Amino acid sequence: MFIERFIYICRLQIKTILAMELQLIQQKIFEIRGYRVMMDYDLAKLYEVETKELKRAVKRNITRFPSDFMFEL
């Protein structure tokens, strides 16, 4: 009985953590002129890399991304 209860509580905690992380990510997405966008520094933080590393990786592998994946102002 104890093990089942422990597993149940762990699953609830994991669901809560995932929901909180999803909410944090959704707060970083903005809609501008009908496009959903995320700032480069927020995306880099999500992937735990520096912004310049993220930009370099995208430019180096540009064919792997959709044409509207990245734009600069």
C-alpha positions in Angstrom: 0.0 0.0 0.0 2.8 2.4 0.9 4.6 1.9 -2.5 1.4 2.6 -4.5 0.7 5.7 -2.5 4.3 6.9 -2.9 4.1 6.3 -6.7 0.8 8.1 -6.9 2.3 11.2 -5.0 5.4 11.2 -7.3 3.2 11.1 -10.4 1.2 14.1 -9.1 4.3 16.0 -8.3 5.8 15.3 -11.8 2.5 16.5 -13.4 2.5 19.6 -11.3 6.1 20.4 -12.2 5.5 19.8 -15.9 2.4 22.0 -15.8 4.4 24.8 -14.1 7.3 24.5 -16.7 4.8 24.6 -19.6 3.2 27.7 -18.1 6.6 29.4 -17.8 7.4 28.6 -21.4 3.9 29.8 -22.6 4.5 33.1 -20.8 7.6 33.7 -22.9 5.7 33.4 -26.2 4.4 36.6 -27.7 2.1 37.2 -30.6 3.3 39.9 -33.0 1.4 40.6 -36.2 -0.2 37.2 -36.1 3.0 35.3 -35.5 3.9 33.6 -32.3 7.5 34.5 -31.4 9.9 33.8 -28.6 12.9 36.0 -27.8 16.3 34.4 -28.6 17.6 34.8 -25.0 14.5 33.0 -23.7 14.9 30.1 -26.2 18.6 29.9 -25.4 17.8 29.8 -21.7 15.4 27.0 -22.3 18.1 24.9 -24.1 20.6 26.0 -21.5 23.1 27.6 -23.9 24.3 31.1 -24.5 22.3 33.2 -27.0 25.3 33.5 -29.4 25.7 29.7 -29.4 22.0 29.2 -30.3 22.2 31.7 -33.2 25.4 30.1 -34.4 23.9 26.6 -34.4 20.8 27.8 -36.3 22.9 29.6 -38.9 25.1 26.5 -39.3 22.2 24.2 -39.7 19.7 26.5 -41.4 18.3 23.8 -43.7 17.0 21.9 -40.6 14.7 24.7 -39.6 11.6 26.2 -41.3 12.1 29.3 -43.3 10.3 31.4 -40.8 12.0 30.0 -37.7 14.2 33.0 -37.1 14.3 36.6 -38.1 16.3 39.6 -36.9 15.0 43.1 -36.4 
